[in-house]
Amino acid sequence: MFARKLRVEYEQGGVRQACLLKWLDSFSMRNFTNASVFDDTLPVADGRMEIGAHVPLEELKAAMEDWFRRKSYLPAGAVLRVEEAGAPAASVMSDSPHQQRV
């Protein structure tokens, strides 16, 4: 549906785990009514999300991490990773000019 495909994972102790679809859905539904900047987010599977061209990635990552911690989804000490689905696993996404646009 959206041009930008993301991996949403958390890392703890050097091991990466996909964020559950339930977490992503909870975030998207909450922000559907409270933060219009994230209206163009669509959870599609565990660890997978599609987003629109104008969703700011750094803000998305920060808002997701805040929400996941408040809901106690993220384990203590875990680091959230939000990356383009085709990007190398070690890179952390930022709003760069190389992203696909719709």
CYANA upper distance limits for C-alpha pairs under 8 A (distance plus 0.5 A):
  1 MET  CA     50 GLU  CA      7.76
  2 PHE  CA     50 GLU  CA      6.03
  2 PHE  CA     51 ILE  CA      5.88
  2 PHE  CA     52 GLY  CA      5.79
  2 PHE  CA     53 ALA  CA      8.27
  2 PHE  CA    102 VAL  CA      8.17
  3 ALA  CA     50 GLU  CA      7.68
  3 ALA  CA     51 ILE  CA      7.43
  3 ALA  CA     52 GLY  CA      6.98
  3 ALA  CA     53 ALA  CA      7.58
  3 ALA  CA    100 GLN  CA      6.99
  3 ALA  CA    101 ARG  CA      7.23
  3 ALA  CA    102 VAL  CA      6.53
  4 ARG  CA     50 GLU  CA      6.10
  4 ARG  CA     51 ILE  CA      5.80
  4 ARG  CA     52 GLY  CA      6.84
  4 ARG  CA     53 ALA  CA      7.36
  4 ARG  CA     84 GLU  CA      7.69
  4 ARG  CA     99 GLN  CA      8.18
  4 ARG  CA    100 GLN  CA      6.84
  4 ARG  CA    101 ARG  CA      8.21
  5 LYS  CA     48 ARG  CA      7.79
  5 LYS  CA     49 MET  CA      6.50
  5 LYS  CA     50 GLU  CA      5.05
  5 LYS  CA     51 ILE  CA      7.05
  5 LYS  CA     84 GLU  CA      6.38
  5 LYS  CA     85 ALA  CA      5.93
  6 LEU  CA     47 GLY  CA      8.49
  6 LEU  CA     48 ARG  CA      6.23
  6 LEU  CA     49 MET  CA      5.63
  6 LEU  CA     50 GLU  CA      6.47
  6 LEU  CA     51 ILE  CA      8.11
  6 LEU  CA     82 VAL  CA      7.12
  6 LEU  CA     83 GLU  CA      5.92
  6 LEU  CA     84 GLU  CA      4.99
  6 LEU  CA     85 ALA  CA      5.22
  7 ARG  CA     18 ALA  CA      8.30
  7 ARG  CA     47 GLY  CA      5.86
  7 ARG  CA     48 ARG  CA      5.46
  7 ARG  CA     49 MET  CA      7.05
  7 ARG  CA     81 ARG  CA      8.20
  7 ARG  CA     82 VAL  CA      6.26
  7 ARG  CA     83 GLU  CA      5.73
  7 ARG  CA     84 GLU  CA      6.60
  7 ARG  CA     85 ALA  CA      5.70
  8 VAL  CA     18 ALA  CA      6.74
  8 VAL  CA     19 CYS  CA      6.40
  8 VAL  CA     47 GLY  CA      5.10
  8 VAL  CA     48 ARG  CA      6.47
  8 VAL  CA     49 MET  CA      7.62
  8 VAL  CA     80 LEU  CA      7.90
  8 VAL  CA     81 ARG  CA      6.30
  8 VAL  CA     82 VAL  CA      5.21
  8 VAL  CA     83 GLU  CA      7.19
  9 GLU  CA     16 ARG  CA      6.87
  9 GLU  CA     17 GLN  CA      5.96
  9 GLU  CA     18 ALA  CA      4.81
  9 GLU  CA     19 CYS  CA      5.52
  9 GLU  CA     47 GLY  CA      6.24
  9 GLU  CA     80 LEU  CA      6.45
  9 GLU  CA     81 ARG  CA      5.60
  9 GLU  CA     82 VAL  CA      7.07
 10 TYR  CA     16 ARG  CA      6.12
 10 TYR  CA     17 GLN  CA      6.01
 10 TYR  CA     18 ALA  CA      6.98
 10 TYR  CA     19 CYS  CA      7.03
 10 TYR  CA     74 LEU  CA      8.06
 10 TYR  CA     78 ALA  CA      6.65
 10 TYR  CA     79 VAL  CA      5.84
 10 TYR  CA     80 LEU  CA      4.80
 10 TYR  CA     81 ARG  CA      6.04
 11 GLU  CA     15 VAL  CA      5.92
 11 GLU  CA     16 ARG  CA      4.84
 11 GLU  CA     17 GLN  CA      6.88
 11 GLU  CA     78 ALA  CA      5.94
 11 GLU  CA     79 VAL  CA      5.63
 11 GLU  CA     80 LEU  CA      6.93
 11 GLU  CA     81 ARG  CA      7.73
 12 GLN  CA     16 ARG  CA      7.09
 12 GLN  CA     75 PRO  CA      8.47
 12 GLN  CA     77 GLY  CA      7.20
 12 GLN  CA     78 ALA  CA      5.17
 12 GLN  CA     79 VAL  CA      7.08
 13 GLY  CA     78 ALA  CA      8.42
 17 GLN  CA     47 GLY  CA      8.49
 18 ALA  CA     46 ASP  CA      6.36
 18 ALA  CA     47 GLY  CA      4.76
 19 CYS  CA     23 TRP  CA      7.07
 19 CYS  CA     24 LEU  CA      7.64
 19 CYS  CA     46 ASP  CA      6.29
 19 CYS  CA     47 GLY  CA      5.27
 20 LEU  CA     24 LEU  CA      7.08
 20 LEU  CA     45 ALA  CA      8.09
 20 LEU  CA     46 ASP  CA      5.02
 20 LEU  CA     47 GLY  CA      6.64
 21 LEU  CA     25 ASP  CA      6.44
 21 LEU  CA     43 PRO  CA      7.08
 21 LEU  CA     44 VAL  CA      7.72
 21 LEU  CA     45 ALA  CA      5.79
 21 LEU  CA     46 ASP  CA      4.84
 21 LEU  CA     47 GLY  CA      7.24
 21 LEU  CA     48 ARG  CA      8.26
 22 LYS  CA     26 SER  CA      6.56
 22 LYS  CA     46 ASP  CA      8.40
 23 TRP  CA     27 PHE  CA      6.78
 23 TRP  CA     68 PHE  CA      7.65
 23 TRP  CA     73 TYR  CA      7.74
 24 LEU  CA     28 SER  CA      6.65
 24 LEU  CA     43 PRO  CA      6.23
 24 LEU  CA     46 ASP  CA      8.48
 24 LEU  CA     49 MET  CA      8.24
 25 ASP  CA     29 MET  CA      6.49
 25 ASP  CA     42 LEU  CA      8.44
 25 ASP  CA     43 PRO  CA      6.40
 26 SER  CA     30 ARG  CA      6.65
 27 PHE  CA     31 ASN  CA      6.67
 27 PHE  CA     64 MET  CA      7.11
 27 PHE  CA     67 TRP  CA      7.21
 27 PHE  CA     68 PHE  CA      8.31
 28 SER  CA     32 PHE  CA      6.40
 28 SER  CA     38 PHE  CA      7.89
 28 SER  CA     39 ASP  CA      8.04
 28 SER  CA     41 THR  CA      6.95
 28 SER  CA     42 LEU  CA      7.61
 28 SER  CA     43 PRO  CA      7.90
 29 MET  CA     33 THR  CA      7.54
 30 ARG  CA     34 ASN  CA      6.88
 31 ASN  CA     35 ALA  CA      5.28
 31 ASN  CA     36 SER  CA      7.36
 31 ASN  CA     38 PHE  CA      6.64
 31 ASN  CA     39 ASP  CA      7.33
 32 PHE  CA     36 SER  CA      6.86
 32 PHE  CA     38 PHE  CA      7.31
 32 PHE  CA     39 ASP  CA      5.72
 35 ALA  CA     39 ASP  CA      7.69
 37 VAL  CA     55 VAL  CA      6.89
 38 PHE  CA     55 VAL  CA      6.74
 38 PHE  CA     60 LEU  CA      7.75
 40 ASP  CA     51 ILE  CA      5.98
 40 ASP  CA     52 GLY  CA      5.57
 40 ASP  CA     55 VAL  CA      7.41
 41 THR  CA     49 MET  CA      7.47
 41 THR  CA     50 GLU  CA      6.41
 41 THR  CA     51 ILE  CA      4.99
 41 THR  CA     52 GLY  CA      7.16
 41 THR  CA     55 VAL  CA      8.46
 42 LEU  CA     49 MET  CA      6.10
 42 LEU  CA     50 GLU  CA      5.63
 42 LEU  CA     51 ILE  CA      6.70
 43 PRO  CA     48 ARG  CA      6.74
 43 PRO  CA     49 MET  CA      4.87
 43 PRO  CA     50 GLU  CA      6.90
 44 VAL  CA     48 ARG  CA      6.16
 44 VAL  CA     49 MET  CA      5.97
 44 VAL  CA     50 GLU  CA      7.59
 45 ALA  CA     49 MET  CA      7.57
 51 ILE  CA     55 VAL  CA      7.18
 52 GLY  CA    102 VAL  CA      7.87
 53 ALA  CA    100 GLN  CA      7.72
 53 ALA  CA    101 ARG  CA      5.68
 53 ALA  CA    102 VAL  CA      6.31
 55 VAL  CA     60 LEU  CA      7.69
 56 PRO  CA     60 LEU  CA      6.57
 56 PRO  CA     95 ASP  CA      6.90
 57 LEU  CA     61 LYS  CA      6.53
 57 LEU  CA     82 VAL  CA      8.38
 57 LEU  CA     93 MET  CA      7.34
 57 LEU  CA     94 SER  CA      6.31
 57 LEU  CA     95 ASP  CA      6.25
 58 GLU  CA     62 ALA  CA      6.70
 58 GLU  CA     93 MET  CA      7.91
 58 GLU  CA     94 SER  CA      6.23
 58 GLU  CA     95 ASP  CA      7.29
 59 GLU  CA     63 ALA  CA      6.51
 60 LEU  CA     64 MET  CA      6.50
 61 LYS  CA     65 GLU  CA      6.54
 61 LYS  CA     80 LEU  CA      8.06
 61 LYS  CA     81 ARG  CA      8.18
 61 LYS  CA     82 VAL  CA      6.72
 62 ALA  CA     66 ASP  CA      6.65
 63 ALA  CA     67 TRP  CA      6.64
 64 MET  CA     68 PHE  CA      6.46
 65 GLU  CA     69 ARG  CA      6.59
 65 GLU  CA     80 LEU  CA      6.86
 66 ASP  CA     70 ARG  CA      6.68
 67 TRP  CA     71 LYS  CA      6.65
 68 PHE  CA     72 SER  CA      6.55
 68 PHE  CA     73 TYR  CA      5.56
 68 PHE  CA     74 LEU  CA      6.24
 69 ARG  CA     73 TYR  CA      6.48
 69 ARG  CA     74 LEU  CA      6.03
 74 LEU  CA     78 ALA  CA      6.80
 81 ARG  CA     92 VAL  CA      7.12
 82 VAL  CA     92 VAL  CA      7.11
 82 VAL  CA     93 MET  CA      6.55
 83 GLU  CA     87 ALA  CA      7.16
 83 GLU  CA     89 ALA  CA      8.19
 83 GLU  CA     91 SER  CA      7.58
 83 GLU  CA     92 VAL  CA      6.30
 83 GLU  CA     93 MET  CA      5.30
 84 GLU  CA     93 MET  CA      7.18
 87 ALA  CA     91 SER  CA      7.41
 95 ASP  CA     99 GLN  CA      8.08
